[in-house]
Amino acid sequence: MDWKYVDERLIKRGELLLSLDFLKGYGFELKSMNKGKVGLPFKITDGYIVFLAVIRCLFSMPYRQLEDFTRALNRLVPRLPPIDYS
């Protein structure tokens, strides 16, 4: 038996794939959302909201915990704003 192959398959079972494609067009999406908008500009794109909804569902994360997750994410990717209850 090829134990290296077996080990690799066991490791892959824990792989979690999250798409970060929303980061590629984040600035463009934000600019298009705010084009012609009256009032305060949007700070969070629809793609980011969908990403956070997936995270929240996958990990059964309460909202306040998700808020702290976005703070940590902001430290890694400064252009992604942290969210708050408002």
PyMOL Python script that loads the backbone (N, CA, C, O; Angstrom):
from pymol import cmd

cmd.read_pdbstr("""\
ATOM      1  N   MET A   1       0.844  -1.180   0.000  1.00  0.00           N
ATOM      2  CA  MET A   1       0.000   0.000   0.000  1.00  0.00           C
ATOM      3  C   MET A   1       0.890   1.245   0.000  1.00  0.00           C
ATOM      4  O   MET A   1       1.908   1.295   0.691  1.00  0.00           O
ATOM      5  N   ASP A   2       0.495   2.234  -0.775  1.00  0.00           N
ATOM      6  CA  ASP A   2       1.237   3.486  -0.873  1.00  0.00           C
ATOM      7  C   ASP A   2       0.776   4.432   0.241  1.00  0.00           C
ATOM      8  O   ASP A   2      -0.218   5.142   0.092  1.00  0.00           O
ATOM      9  N   TRP A   3       1.506   4.432   1.348  1.00  0.00           N
ATOM     10  CA  TRP A   3       1.082   5.206   2.519  1.00  0.00           C
ATOM     11  C   TRP A   3       1.165   6.709   2.284  1.00  0.00           C
ATOM     12  O   TRP A   3       0.391   7.473   2.859  1.00  0.00           O
ATOM     13  N   LYS A   4       2.080   7.122   1.461  1.00  0.00           N
ATOM     14  CA  LYS A   4       2.168   8.556   1.155  1.00  0.00           C
ATOM     15  C   LYS A   4       0.870   9.023   0.479  1.00  0.00           C
ATOM     16  O   LYS A   4       0.342  10.087   0.801  1.00  0.00           O
ATOM     17  N   TYR A   5       0.371   8.222  -0.451  1.00  0.00           N
ATOM     18  CA  TYR A   5      -0.886   8.534  -1.144  1.00  0.00           C
ATOM     19  C   TYR A   5      -2.061   8.531  -0.165  1.00  0.00           C
ATOM     20  O   TYR A   5      -2.913   9.418  -0.208  1.00  0.00           O
ATOM     21  N   VAL A   6      -2.101   7.536   0.711  1.00  0.00           N
ATOM     22  CA  VAL A   6      -3.182   7.435   1.703  1.00  0.00           C
ATOM     23  C   VAL A   6      -3.149   8.640   2.629  1.00  0.00           C
ATOM     24  O   VAL A   6      -4.188   9.241   2.901  1.00  0.00           O
ATOM     25  N   ASP A   7      -1.964   8.998   3.115  1.00  0.00           N
ATOM     26  CA  ASP A   7      -1.837  10.165   3.988  1.00  0.00           C
ATOM     27  C   ASP A   7      -2.299  11.440   3.290  1.00  0.00           C
ATOM     28  O   ASP A   7      -3.005  12.255   3.883  1.00  0.00           O
ATOM     29  N   GLU A   8      -1.907  11.606   2.057  1.00  0.00           N
ATOM     30  CA  GLU A   8      -2.294  12.803   1.306  1.00  0.00           C
ATOM     31  C   GLU A   8      -3.803  12.890   1.144  1.00  0.00           C
ATOM     32  O   GLU A   8      -4.376  13.974   1.259  1.00  0.00           O
ATOM     33  N   ARG A   9      -4.450  11.772   0.881  1.00  0.00           N
ATOM     34  CA  ARG A   9      -5.916  11.769   0.749  1.00  0.00           C
ATOM     35  C   ARG A   9      -6.585  12.132   2.070  1.00  0.00           C
ATOM     36  O   ARG A   9      -7.585  12.850   2.079  1.00  0.00           O
ATOM     37  N   LEU A  10      -6.047  11.646   3.180  1.00  0.00           N
ATOM     38  CA  LEU A  10      -6.610  11.985   4.491  1.00  0.00           C
ATOM     39  C   LEU A  10      -6.441  13.472   4.787  1.00  0.00           C
ATOM     40  O   LEU A  10      -7.332  14.108   5.350  1.00  0.00           O
ATOM     41  N   ILE A  11      -5.305  14.012   4.409  1.00  0.00           N
ATOM     42  CA  ILE A  11      -5.063  15.442   4.614  1.00  0.00           C
ATOM     43  C   ILE A  11      -6.018  16.269   3.759  1.00  0.00           C
ATOM     44  O   ILE A  11      -6.583  17.250   4.244  1.00  0.00           O
ATOM     45  N   LYS A  12      -6.206  15.893   2.508  1.00  0.00           N
ATOM     46  CA  LYS A  12      -7.071  16.642   1.580  1.00  0.00           C
ATOM     47  C   LYS A  12      -8.514  16.694   2.045  1.00  0.00           C
ATOM     48  O   LYS A  12      -9.241  17.619   1.681  1.00  0.00           O
ATOM     49  N   ARG A  13      -8.948  15.720   2.844  1.00  0.00           N
ATOM     50  CA  ARG A  13     -10.331  15.728   3.330  1.00  0.00           C
ATOM     51  C   ARG A  13     -10.606  16.953   4.196  1.00  0.00           C
ATOM     52  O   ARG A  13     -11.754  17.380   4.319  1.00  0.00           O
ATOM     53  N   GLY A  14      -9.568  17.518   4.793  1.00  0.00           N
ATOM     54  CA  GLY A  14      -9.734  18.703   5.619  1.00  0.00           C
ATOM     55  C   GLY A  14      -9.575  20.003   4.875  1.00  0.00           C
ATOM     56  O   GLY A  14      -9.660  21.077   5.472  1.00  0.00           O
ATOM     57  N   GLU A  15      -9.345  19.924   3.571  1.00  0.00           N
ATOM     58  CA  GLU A  15      -9.139  21.131   2.778  1.00  0.00           C
ATOM     59  C   GLU A  15     -10.444  21.914   2.647  1.00  0.00           C
ATOM     60  O   GLU A  15     -11.500  21.350   2.362  1.00  0.00           O
ATOM     61  N   LEU A  16     -10.350  23.180   2.853  1.00  0.00           N
ATOM     62  CA  LEU A  16     -11.502  24.069   2.729  1.00  0.00           C
ATOM     63  C   LEU A  16     -11.183  25.077   1.643  1.00  0.00           C
ATOM     64  O   LEU A  16     -10.199  25.811   1.736  1.00  0.00           O
ATOM     65  N   LEU A  17     -12.001  25.112   0.633  1.00  0.00           N
ATOM     66  CA  LEU A  17     -11.762  26.025  -0.486  1.00  0.00           C
ATOM     67  C   LEU A  17     -12.701  27.218  -0.383  1.00  0.00           C
ATOM     68  O   LEU A  17     -13.922  27.063  -0.434  1.00  0.00           O
ATOM     69  N   LEU A  18     -12.138  28.387  -0.240  1.00  0.00           N
ATOM     70  CA  LEU A  18     -12.900  29.623  -0.218  1.00  0.00           C
ATOM     71  C   LEU A  18     -12.401  30.488  -1.366  1.00  0.00           C
ATOM     72  O   LEU A  18     -11.197  30.687  -1.531  1.00  0.00           O
ATOM     73  N   SER A  19     -13.317  30.986  -2.137  1.00  0.00           N
ATOM     74  CA  SER A  19     -12.948  31.817  -3.270  1.00  0.00           C
ATOM     75  C   SER A  19     -12.696  33.250  -2.807  1.00  0.00           C
ATOM     76  O   SER A  19     -13.548  33.875  -2.175  1.00  0.00           O
ATOM     77  N   LEU A  20     -11.530  33.743  -3.129  1.00  0.00           N
ATOM     78  CA  LEU A  20     -11.191  35.126  -2.833  1.00  0.00           C
ATOM     79  C   LEU A  20     -11.205  35.968  -4.103  1.00  0.00           C
ATOM     80  O   LEU A  20     -10.566  37.018  -4.170  1.00  0.00           O
ATOM     81  N   ASP A  21     -11.936  35.501  -5.106  1.00  0.00           N
ATOM     82  CA  ASP A  21     -12.012  36.209  -6.378  1.00  0.00           C
ATOM     83  C   ASP A  21     -12.606  37.606  -6.237  1.00  0.00           C
ATOM     84  O   ASP A  21     -12.325  38.485  -7.051  1.00  0.00           O
ATOM     85  N   PHE A  22     -13.421  37.813  -5.215  1.00  0.00           N
ATOM     86  CA  PHE A  22     -14.030  39.133  -5.040  1.00  0.00           C
ATOM     87  C   PHE A  22     -12.977  40.205  -4.788  1.00  0.00           C
ATOM     88  O   PHE A  22     -13.238  41.390  -4.994  1.00  0.00           O
ATOM     89  N   LEU A  23     -11.782  39.798  -4.344  1.00  0.00           N
ATOM     90  CA  LEU A  23     -10.710  40.770  -4.095  1.00  0.00           C
ATOM     91  C   LEU A  23     -10.166  41.379  -5.378  1.00  0.00           C
ATOM     92  O   LEU A  23      -9.735  42.532  -5.387  1.00  0.00           O
ATOM     93  N   LYS A  24     -10.182  40.608  -6.462  1.00  0.00           N
ATOM     94  CA  LYS A  24      -9.618  41.084  -7.729  1.00  0.00           C
ATOM     95  C   LYS A  24     -10.314  42.346  -8.214  1.00  0.00           C
ATOM     96  O   LYS A  24      -9.653  43.290  -8.648  1.00  0.00           O
ATOM     97  N   GLY A  25     -11.631  42.374  -8.147  1.00  0.00           N
ATOM     98  CA  GLY A  25     -12.379  43.517  -8.652  1.00  0.00           C
ATOM     99  C   GLY A  25     -13.007  44.348  -7.563  1.00  0.00           C
ATOM    100  O   GLY A  25     -13.992  45.044  -7.811  1.00  0.00           O
ATOM    101  N   TYR A  26     -12.457  44.292  -6.349  1.00  0.00           N
ATOM    102  CA  TYR A  26     -13.084  44.974  -5.210  1.00  0.00           C
ATOM    103  C   TYR A  26     -13.199  46.483  -5.444  1.00  0.00           C
ATOM    104  O   TYR A  26     -14.266  47.065  -5.249  1.00  0.00           O
ATOM    105  N   GLY A  27     -12.108  47.105  -5.856  1.00  0.00           N
ATOM    106  CA  GLY A  27     -12.132  48.552  -6.093  1.00  0.00           C
ATOM    107  C   GLY A  27     -13.092  48.937  -7.198  1.00  0.00           C
ATOM    108  O   GLY A  27     -13.825  49.917  -7.075  1.00  0.00           O
ATOM    109  N   PHE A  28     -13.092  48.171  -8.277  1.00  0.00           N
ATOM    110  CA  PHE A  28     -13.999  48.443  -9.395  1.00  0.00           C
ATOM    111  C   PHE A  28     -15.454  48.267  -8.972  1.00  0.00           C
ATOM    112  O   PHE A  28     -16.303  49.094  -9.307  1.00  0.00           O
ATOM    113  N   GLU A  29     -15.746  47.190  -8.234  1.00  0.00           N
ATOM    114  CA  GLU A  29     -17.127  46.947  -7.782  1.00  0.00           C
ATOM    115  C   GLU A  29     -17.594  48.059  -6.852  1.00  0.00           C
ATOM    116  O   GLU A  29     -18.731  48.520  -6.951  1.00  0.00           O
ATOM    117  N   LEU A  30     -16.724  48.487  -5.959  1.00  0.00           N
ATOM    118  CA  LEU A  30     -17.077  49.562  -5.033  1.00  0.00           C
ATOM    119  C   LEU A  30     -17.325  50.865  -5.783  1.00  0.00           C
ATOM    120  O   LEU A  30     -18.262  51.602  -5.474  1.00  0.00           O
ATOM    121  N   LYS A  31     -16.479  51.142  -6.769  1.00  0.00           N
ATOM    122  CA  LYS A  31     -16.638  52.361  -7.562  1.00  0.00           C
ATOM    123  C   LYS A  31     -17.952  52.334  -8.339  1.00  0.00           C
ATOM    124  O   LYS A  31     -18.653  53.344  -8.402  1.00  0.00           O
ATOM    125  N   SER A  32     -18.290  51.201  -8.925  1.00  0.00           N
ATOM    126  CA  SER A  32     -19.534  51.110  -9.695  1.00  0.00           C
ATOM    127  C   SER A  32     -20.761  51.167  -8.792  1.00  0.00           C
ATOM    128  O   SER A  32     -21.796  51.698  -9.193  1.00  0.00           O
ATOM    129  N   MET A  33     -20.659  50.629  -7.580  1.00  0.00           N
ATOM    130  CA  MET A  33     -21.786  50.708  -6.639  1.00  0.00           C
ATOM    131  C   MET A  33     -22.041  52.150  -6.204  1.00  0.00           C
ATOM    132  O   MET A  33     -23.184  52.541  -5.966  1.00  0.00           O
ATOM    133  N   ASN A  34     -20.973  52.932  -6.104  1.00  0.00           N
ATOM    134  CA  ASN A  34     -21.106  54.308  -5.625  1.00  0.00           C
ATOM    135  C   ASN A  34     -21.333  55.326  -6.733  1.00  0.00           C
ATOM    136  O   ASN A  34     -21.583  56.499  -6.453  1.00  0.00           O
ATOM    137  N   LYS A  35     -21.250  54.895  -7.982  1.00  0.00           N
ATOM    138  CA  LYS A  35     -21.437  55.814  -9.099  1.00  0.00           C
ATOM    139  C   LYS A  35     -22.871  56.367  -9.081  1.00  0.00           C
ATOM    140  O   LYS A  35     -23.842  55.615  -9.162  1.00  0.00           O
ATOM    141  N   GLY A  36     -22.978  57.685  -8.975  1.00  0.00           N
ATOM    142  CA  GLY A  36     -24.277  58.341  -8.975  1.00  0.00           C
ATOM    143  C   GLY A  36     -25.042  58.214  -7.669  1.00  0.00           C
ATOM    144  O   GLY A  36     -26.190  58.651  -7.583  1.00  0.00           O
ATOM    145  N   LYS A  37     -24.431  57.626  -6.653  1.00  0.00           N
ATOM    146  CA  LYS A  37     -25.119  57.441  -5.368  1.00  0.00           C
ATOM    147  C   LYS A  37     -25.188  58.763  -4.623  1.00  0.00           C
ATOM    148  O   LYS A  37     -24.227  59.532  -4.607  1.00  0.00           O
ATOM    149  N   VAL A  38     -26.319  59.016  -4.017  1.00  0.00           N
ATOM    150  CA  VAL A  38     -26.506  60.190  -3.187  1.00  0.00           C
ATOM    151  C   VAL A  38     -26.346  59.756  -1.735  1.00  0.00           C
ATOM    152  O   VAL A  38     -26.825  58.691  -1.345  1.00  0.00           O
ATOM    153  N   GLY A  39     -25.683  60.566  -0.946  1.00  0.00           N
ATOM    154  CA  GLY A  39     -25.485  60.222   0.462  1.00  0.00           C
ATOM    155  C   GLY A  39     -24.133  59.574   0.688  1.00  0.00           C
ATOM    156  O   GLY A  39     -23.241  59.645  -0.157  1.00  0.00           O
ATOM    157  N   LEU A  40     -23.997  58.937   1.847  1.00  0.00           N
ATOM    158  CA  LEU A  40     -22.734  58.296   2.192  1.00  0.00           C
ATOM    159  C   LEU A  40     -22.413  57.175   1.209  1.00  0.00           C
ATOM    160  O   LEU A  40     -23.303  56.430   0.800  1.00  0.00           O
ATOM    161  N   PRO A  41     -21.154  57.059   0.835  1.00  0.00           N
ATOM    162  CA  PRO A  41     -20.779  56.005  -0.113  1.00  0.00           C
ATOM    163  C   PRO A  41     -20.786  54.627   0.549  1.00  0.00           C
ATOM    164  O   PRO A  41     -20.605  54.500   1.760  1.00  0.00           O
ATOM    165  N   PHE A  42     -20.998  53.607  -0.268  1.00  0.00           N
ATOM    166  CA  PHE A  42     -20.880  52.237   0.208  1.00  0.00           C
ATOM    167  C   PHE A  42     -19.422  51.964   0.541  1.00  0.00           C
ATOM    168  O   PHE A  42     -18.527  52.470  -0.136  1.00  0.00           O
ATOM    169  N   LYS A  43     -19.174  51.170   1.575  1.00  0.00           N
ATOM    170  CA  LYS A  43     -17.818  50.793   1.952  1.00  0.00           C
ATOM    171  C   LYS A  43     -17.594  49.299   1.757  1.00  0.00           C
ATOM    172  O   LYS A  43     -16.453  48.842   1.689  1.00  0.00           O
ATOM    173  N   ILE A  44     -18.683  48.539   1.667  1.00  0.00           N
ATOM    174  CA  ILE A  44     -18.609  47.085   1.570  1.00  0.00           C
ATOM    175  C   ILE A  44     -19.323  46.650   0.295  1.00  0.00           C
ATOM    176  O   ILE A  44     -20.458  47.053   0.041  1.00  0.00           O
ATOM    177  N   THR A  45     -18.655  45.828  -0.501  1.00  0.00           N
ATOM    178  CA  THR A  45     -19.240  45.378  -1.765  1.00  0.00           C
ATOM    179  C   THR A  45     -20.139  44.158  -1.550  1.00  0.00           C
ATOM    180  O   THR A  45     -20.085  43.491  -0.517  1.00  0.00           O
ATOM    181  N   ASP A  46     -20.950  43.901  -2.545  1.00  0.00           N
ATOM    182  CA  ASP A  46     -21.824  42.725  -2.497  1.00  0.00           C
ATOM    183  C   ASP A  46     -21.012  41.433  -2.447  1.00  0.00           C
ATOM    184  O   ASP A  46     -21.390  40.486  -1.757  1.00  0.00           O
ATOM    185  N   GLY A  47     -19.898  41.395  -3.174  1.00  0.00           N
ATOM    186  CA  GLY A  47     -19.041  40.209  -3.178  1.00  0.00           C
ATOM    187  C   GLY A  47     -18.476  39.911  -1.799  1.00  0.00           C
ATOM    188  O   GLY A  47     -18.379  38.749  -1.404  1.00  0.00           O
ATOM    189  N   TYR A  48     -18.105  40.949  -1.070  1.00  0.00           N
ATOM    190  CA  TYR A  48     -17.575  40.788   0.293  1.00  0.00           C
ATOM    191  C   TYR A  48     -18.680  40.288   1.221  1.00  0.00           C
ATOM    192  O   TYR A  48     -18.434  39.441   2.080  1.00  0.00           O
ATOM    193  N   ILE A  49     -19.875  40.800   1.054  1.00  0.00           N
ATOM    194  CA  ILE A  49     -21.003  40.359   1.881  1.00  0.00           C
ATOM    195  C   ILE A  49     -21.297  38.883   1.645  1.00  0.00           C
ATOM    196  O   ILE A  49     -21.551  38.141   2.594  1.00  0.00           O
ATOM    197  N   VAL A  50     -21.265  38.456   0.397  1.00  0.00           N
ATOM    198  CA  VAL A  50     -21.493  37.036   0.081  1.00  0.00           C
ATOM    199  C   VAL A  50     -20.392  36.176   0.704  1.00  0.00           C
ATOM    200  O   VAL A  50     -20.674  35.126   1.280  1.00  0.00           O
ATOM    201  N   PHE A  51     -19.138  36.623   0.589  1.00  0.00           N
ATOM    202  CA  PHE A  51     -18.023  35.898   1.189  1.00  0.00           C
ATOM    203  C   PHE A  51     -18.231  35.738   2.693  1.00  0.00           C
ATOM    204  O   PHE A  51     -18.044  34.648   3.234  1.00  0.00           O
ATOM    205  N   LEU A  52     -18.615  36.812   3.365  1.00  0.00           N
ATOM    206  CA  LEU A  52     -18.829  36.758   4.813  1.00  0.00           C
ATOM    207  C   LEU A  52     -20.028  35.879   5.179  1.00  0.00           C
ATOM    208  O   LEU A  52     -20.017  35.214   6.215  1.00  0.00           O
ATOM    209  N   ALA A  53     -21.046  35.874   4.342  1.00  0.00           N
ATOM    210  CA  ALA A  53     -22.204  35.006   4.591  1.00  0.00           C
ATOM    211  C   ALA A  53     -21.791  33.538   4.510  1.00  0.00           C
ATOM    212  O   ALA A  53     -22.248  32.717   5.305  1.00  0.00           O
ATOM    213  N   VAL A  54     -20.935  33.211   3.556  1.00  0.00           N
ATOM    214  CA  VAL A  54     -20.437  31.836   3.431  1.00  0.00           C
ATOM    215  C   VAL A  54     -19.628  31.457   4.666  1.00  0.00           C
ATOM    216  O   VAL A  54     -19.807  30.370   5.215  1.00  0.00           O
ATOM    217  N   ILE A  55     -18.744  32.344   5.103  1.00  0.00           N
ATOM    218  CA  ILE A  55     -17.947  32.095   6.311  1.00  0.00           C
ATOM    219  C   ILE A  55     -18.855  31.868   7.510  1.00  0.00           C
ATOM    220  O   ILE A  55     -18.656  30.934   8.287  1.00  0.00           O
ATOM    221  N   ARG A  56     -19.851  32.730   7.650  1.00  0.00           N
ATOM    222  CA  ARG A  56     -20.758  32.630   8.791  1.00  0.00           C
ATOM    223  C   ARG A  56     -21.509  31.305   8.782  1.00  0.00           C
ATOM    224  O   ARG A  56     -21.655  30.673   9.828  1.00  0.00           O
ATOM    225  N   CYS A  57     -21.983  30.882   7.629  1.00  0.00           N
ATOM    226  CA  CYS A  57     -22.718  29.613   7.533  1.00  0.00           C
ATOM    227  C   CYS A  57     -21.809  28.406   7.738  1.00  0.00           C
ATOM    228  O   CYS A  57     -22.174  27.472   8.452  1.00  0.00           O
ATOM    229  N   LEU A  58     -20.630  28.414   7.120  1.00  0.00           N
ATOM    230  CA  LEU A  58     -19.722  27.274   7.230  1.00  0.00           C
ATOM    231  C   LEU A  58     -19.290  27.001   8.666  1.00  0.00           C
ATOM    232  O   LEU A  58     -19.187  25.849   9.088  1.00  0.00           O
ATOM    233  N   PHE A  59     -19.043  28.061   9.401  1.00  0.00           N
ATOM    234  CA  PHE A  59     -18.509  27.914  10.749  1.00  0.00           C
ATOM    235  C   PHE A  59     -19.545  28.175  11.840  1.00  0.00           C
ATOM    236  O   PHE A  59     -19.193  28.246  13.018  1.00  0.00           O
ATOM    237  N   SER A  60     -20.825  28.318  11.463  1.00  0.00           N
ATOM    238  CA  SER A  60     -21.901  28.604  12.429  1.00  0.00           C
ATOM    239  C   SER A  60     -21.457  29.720  13.377  1.00  0.00           C
ATOM    240  O   SER A  60     -21.542  29.602  14.600  1.00  0.00           O
ATOM    241  N   MET A  61     -20.992  30.782  12.778  1.00  0.00           N
ATOM    242  CA  MET A  61     -20.369  31.869  13.518  1.00  0.00           C
ATOM    243  C   MET A  61     -21.413  32.911  13.925  1.00  0.00           C
ATOM    244  O   MET A  61     -22.138  33.418  13.069  1.00  0.00           O
ATOM    245  N   PRO A  62     -21.499  33.235  15.210  1.00  0.00           N
ATOM    246  CA  PRO A  62     -22.386  34.329  15.621  1.00  0.00           C
ATOM    247  C   PRO A  62     -21.928  35.649  15.008  1.00  0.00           C
ATOM    248  O   PRO A  62     -20.770  35.795  14.616  1.00  0.00           O
ATOM    249  N   TYR A  63     -22.847  36.604  14.931  1.00  0.00           N
ATOM    250  CA  TYR A  63     -22.546  37.849  14.246  1.00  0.00           C
ATOM    251  C   TYR A  63     -21.360  38.583  14.871  1.00  0.00           C
ATOM    252  O   TYR A  63     -20.493  39.071  14.146  1.00  0.00           O
ATOM    253  N   ARG A  64     -21.306  38.668  16.183  1.00  0.00           N
ATOM    254  CA  ARG A  64     -20.208  39.401  16.833  1.00  0.00           C
ATOM    255  C   ARG A  64     -18.864  38.739  16.556  1.00  0.00           C
ATOM    256  O   ARG A  64     -17.848  39.421  16.419  1.00  0.00           O
ATOM    257  N   GLN A  65     -18.858  37.434  16.475  1.00  0.00           N
ATOM    258  CA  GLN A  65     -17.624  36.724  16.143  1.00  0.00           C
ATOM    259  C   GLN A  65     -17.218  37.016  14.697  1.00  0.00           C
ATOM    260  O   GLN A  65     -16.033  37.157  14.396  1.00  0.00           O
ATOM    261  N   LEU A  66     -18.208  37.107  13.808  1.00  0.00           N
ATOM    262  CA  LEU A  66     -17.933  37.468  12.419  1.00  0.00           C
ATOM    263  C   LEU A  66     -17.364  38.883  12.343  1.00  0.00           C
ATOM    264  O   LEU A  66     -16.491  39.165  11.523  1.00  0.00           O
ATOM    265  N   GLU A  67     -17.860  39.763  13.195  1.00  0.00           N
ATOM    266  CA  GLU A  67     -17.344  41.135  13.248  1.00  0.00           C
ATOM    267  C   GLU A  67     -15.852  41.128  13.593  1.00  0.00           C
ATOM    268  O   GLU A  67     -15.070  41.854  12.980  1.00  0.00           O
ATOM    269  N   ASP A  68     -15.461  40.319  14.562  1.00  0.00           N
ATOM    270  CA  ASP A  68     -14.052  40.231  14.923  1.00  0.00           C
ATOM    271  C   ASP A  68     -13.240  39.567  13.811  1.00  0.00           C
ATOM    272  O   ASP A  68     -12.081  39.924  13.596  1.00  0.00           O
ATOM    273  N   PHE A  69     -13.833  38.609  13.106  1.00  0.00           N
ATOM    274  CA  PHE A  69     -13.178  37.974  11.970  1.00  0.00           C
ATOM    275  C   PHE A  69     -12.831  39.029  10.918  1.00  0.00           C
ATOM    276  O   PHE A  69     -11.747  38.991  10.336  1.00  0.00           O
ATOM    277  N   THR A  70     -13.748  39.970  10.672  1.00  0.00           N
ATOM    278  CA  THR A  70     -13.482  41.007   9.673  1.00  0.00           C
ATOM    279  C   THR A  70     -12.402  41.972  10.145  1.00  0.00           C
ATOM    280  O   THR A  70     -11.674  42.535   9.327  1.00  0.00           O
ATOM    281  N   ARG A  71     -12.293  42.165  11.446  1.00  0.00           N
ATOM    282  CA  ARG A  71     -11.210  43.005  11.964  1.00  0.00           C
ATOM    283  C   ARG A  71      -9.860  42.348  11.696  1.00  0.00           C
ATOM    284  O   ARG A  71      -8.907  43.009  11.282  1.00  0.00           O
ATOM    285  N   ALA A  72      -9.787  41.038  11.937  1.00  0.00           N
ATOM    286  CA  ALA A  72      -8.546  40.304  11.674  1.00  0.00           C
ATOM    287  C   ALA A  72      -8.246  40.290  10.175  1.00  0.00           C
ATOM    288  O   ALA A  72      -7.093  40.425   9.767  1.00  0.00           O
ATOM    289  N   LEU A  73      -9.279  40.126   9.367  1.00  0.00           N
ATOM    290  CA  LEU A  73      -9.108  40.135   7.918  1.00  0.00           C
ATOM    291  C   LEU A  73      -8.612  41.498   7.439  1.00  0.00           C
ATOM    292  O   LEU A  73      -7.805  41.582   6.513  1.00  0.00           O
ATOM    293  N   ASN A  74      -9.097  42.560   8.072  1.00  0.00           N
ATOM    294  CA  ASN A  74      -8.662  43.918   7.735  1.00  0.00           C
ATOM    295  C   ASN A  74      -7.175  44.111   8.007  1.00  0.00           C
ATOM    296  O   ASN A  74      -6.498  44.829   7.271  1.00  0.00           O
ATOM    297  N   ARG A  75      -6.666  43.480   9.051  1.00  0.00           N
ATOM    298  CA  ARG A  75      -5.232  43.582   9.338  1.00  0.00           C
ATOM    299  C   ARG A  75      -4.408  42.883   8.255  1.00  0.00           C
ATOM    300  O   ARG A  75      -3.288  43.302   7.961  1.00  0.00           O
ATOM    301  N   LEU A  76      -4.960  41.813   7.658  1.00  0.00           N
ATOM    302  CA  LEU A  76      -4.256  41.086   6.602  1.00  0.00           C
ATOM    303  C   LEU A  76      -4.428  41.751   5.240  1.00  0.00           C
ATOM    304  O   LEU A  76      -3.490  41.817   4.447  1.00  0.00           O
ATOM    305  N   VAL A  77      -5.647  42.244   4.979  1.00  0.00           N
ATOM    306  CA  VAL A  77      -5.981  42.884   3.700  1.00  0.00           C
ATOM    307  C   VAL A  77      -6.605  44.248   4.030  1.00  0.00           C
ATOM    308  O   VAL A  77      -7.825  44.351   4.158  1.00  0.00           O
ATOM    309  N   PRO A  78      -5.782  45.291   4.168  1.00  0.00           N
ATOM    310  CA  PRO A  78      -6.276  46.587   4.634  1.00  0.00           C
ATOM    311  C   PRO A  78      -7.419  47.202   3.832  1.00  0.00           C
ATOM    312  O   PRO A  78      -8.190  47.984   4.387  1.00  0.00           O
ATOM    313  N   ARG A  79      -7.554  46.882   2.561  1.00  0.00           N
ATOM    314  CA  ARG A  79      -8.640  47.492   1.776  1.00  0.00           C
ATOM    315  C   ARG A  79     -10.012  46.903   2.113  1.00  0.00           C
ATOM    316  O   ARG A  79     -11.036  47.461   1.719  1.00  0.00           O
ATOM    317  N   LEU A  80     -10.041  45.775   2.843  1.00  0.00           N
ATOM    318  CA  LEU A  80     -11.324  45.193   3.270  1.00  0.00           C
ATOM    319  C   LEU A  80     -11.694  45.789   4.618  1.00  0.00           C
ATOM    320  O   LEU A  80     -11.029  45.519   5.618  1.00  0.00           O
ATOM    321  N   PRO A  81     -12.734  46.585   4.656  1.00  0.00           N
ATOM    322  CA  PRO A  81     -13.082  47.241   5.919  1.00  0.00           C
ATOM    323  C   PRO A  81     -13.695  46.259   6.931  1.00  0.00           C
ATOM    324  O   PRO A  81     -14.396  45.323   6.548  1.00  0.00           O
ATOM    325  N   PRO A  82     -13.423  46.482   8.219  1.00  0.00           N
ATOM    326  CA  PRO A  82     -14.108  45.670   9.216  1.00  0.00           C
ATOM    327  C   PRO A  82     -15.584  46.072   9.254  1.00  0.00           C
ATOM    328  O   PRO A  82     -15.924  47.224   8.985  1.00  0.00           O
ATOM    329  N   ILE A  83     -16.436  45.143   9.581  1.00  0.00           N
ATOM    330  CA  ILE A  83     -17.869  45.456   9.658  1.00  0.00           C
ATOM    331  C   ILE A  83     -18.266  45.683  11.110  1.00  0.00           C
ATOM    332  O   ILE A  83     -17.568  45.252  12.028  1.00  0.00           O
ATOM    333  N   ASP A  84     -19.370  46.349  11.307  1.00  0.00           N
ATOM    334  CA  ASP A  84     -19.928  46.480  12.654  1.00  0.00           C
ATOM    335  C   ASP A  84     -21.441  46.370  12.559  1.00  0.00           C
ATOM    336  O   ASP A  84     -22.002  46.290  11.465  1.00  0.00           O
ATOM    337  N   TYR A  85     -22.091  46.368  13.704  1.00  0.00           N
ATOM    338  CA  TYR A  85     -23.528  46.125  13.743  1.00  0.00           C
ATOM    339  C   TYR A  85     -24.343  47.147  12.966  1.00  0.00           C
ATOM    340  O   TYR A  85     -25.477  46.867  12.578  1.00  0.00           O
ATOM    341  N   SER A  86     -23.773  48.346  12.732  1.00  0.00           N
ATOM    342  CA  SER A  86     -24.539  49.375  12.031  1.00  0.00           C
ATOM    343  C   SER A  86     -24.439  49.168  10.532  1.00  0.00           C
ATOM    344  O   SER A  86     -25.019  49.934   9.763  1.00  0.00           O
TER     345      SER A  86
END
""", "prot")
cmd.dss("prot")
cmd.show_as("cartoon", "prot")
cmd.util.cbc("prot")
cmd.orient("prot")
